[in-house]
Structures are given as C-alpha cells and as structure tokens.
Amino acid sequence: MLATLLLVFREVLEAALIVSIVAAATRGVSGRGAWIGGGLVLGLVGAMLVAAFAGGIAEAMSGMGQEWFNAIVLLAAVVMIGWHVVWMARHGRELSMHVKSVGSAVSAGSRPMTALLMVVALAVLREGSEVVLFGYGLLAGGSSVTSLAVGGLLGLAIGVAVGFAMYFGLLKIPMRHFFSATNGLLVLLAAGLASTAAGKLVQADALPTLVETLWDTSWLLTDQSLTGHTLHILVGYTAQPSGIQMLFYGVTVIVLLIGMRLSNPSASKPAAHSPQALA
C-alpha cells in the first residue's frame, strides 16, 4: 500500500502543481473555471481510456514507446503554456486593473483559454496514464486490489491537498505583482517540461546528450527526494542534467521571454512621467 501511496502522490502532485499554477495565473479571467474543469474532465477521460486498454498499452510501451509518449505530451504542454504566457503578458495589466469585471479586450481571450484547457488536460492525462500503467504493473507483480485502492486514494487526497495549498498561497501575492510572479512560474514550468522532454527523447535514442552530465548536485539534493521532485516539477531541477536538457531549458526561457517582451503593449508606450504621456 505504501508503494502505491507514494506512486500516486508523486504523480498527482505533479499534475496538481501544474494545474494550481495555471489556475492562479488566470485569476480574474472570465470563464476560466469552465475551461479548467473541461481540461480536468478530458484528462480523466483519457486516463480512463488508458485504463481500459492498459494491457495492450503496457505491451506496446515495453520498449521506448513510453518515452515517446511522454515527450510528445510534454512538448505539447510547453507549446500551450508558452501560448498562454505570451497572452497573459499582453493582457495582465488589464486583468490586474479589472479583476472583478474584465473588459471586452480581455474577455476576447477564448483562444488562450483553449490553451489553458489543453495544458490541464495534458497534465492530467500524462500523470493519470502513468498511474494506470504503474498500477497495472503492480497488480501483475502480485499486489492486491485493496492495497492499490487504499494507497491510491490516500495518495490522491494528499496530492490534491498540496495543489490547493499551492494555489491559495499564490493568491496571497499582491495584485500588482501577481501576474509577473505567476508568469515567471509558468516560464520556469515550461522550461522544466521542455528539459524533461529532452531527457525522454535521449532515453529513446532520438537526441544526443551533447554532454553526458553537466554537473552533479545529487550529494545536495537528489531527484528522488520529495523536495527534489517538487523542484523538478516547478522549475525543472535535475541533479545530473545533460547538455541537451539544458539547451532545451535555456532556449525555452529565452523564446518565452522574447515573446512576452514583444507582446507586452506597455513596453512600447511612453513612460508615465515622459512629456508624451503628460500631454
């Protein structure tokens, strides 16, 4: 039961942290609850489909299929998060000024909300499918259904509770700094997902490592520890990153920062104390 609890907790924690960050980042956006709920439903439906065909999927992924599947889902999530971050950089000022009543320009944000739905759905699908496949393996190894059910429910409850704590903690950030802080978290989250995807593609022999190990901080914090795993989810921490992983990480950060800069209308406006603004 303990093995199942830890397994489910780690997977639920990863999905819950991602969902809590994107939910907090869309604070004040009209209709965001429906999009987040829709993403959760889609992800759960996908995980149920994986559960229905768990045997065949486990056999198909006995080689490198799991790495390819994870890499594709991760990269898709990076694209969706990036799309959302760039949109939020453009409309964050409007949202912070009109949290209760979002103006028409911001209400026209159905496109980025589609990205939000996909980010949530992909996060839930990826972690849910891994739970299903790992659970299938534990059953095949002789674990009882009761121990899997009890451990799974406990892990689910703890993971969701941590996600809610993260969400409400983010809401305590003052509004004038809120969107900058959450956008920064989303950039680091996307970069970490891109780095993880690169690692999966290296395992599938689809990418070279460039450098086998750039550094080793496992003596300080291992990937397997709870703190290390949480940092891996939030900012892409890896104790022994390869060169290609850091390349993916750095390129993602640079591309998103440039996109945010170019899309922010305030960057091109005159400062408030300039003669043009005063006029």
Order of alpha helices (4+ residues) and beta strands (2+ residues): alpha-alpha-alpha-alpha-alpha-alpha-alpha-alpha-alpha-alpha-alpha
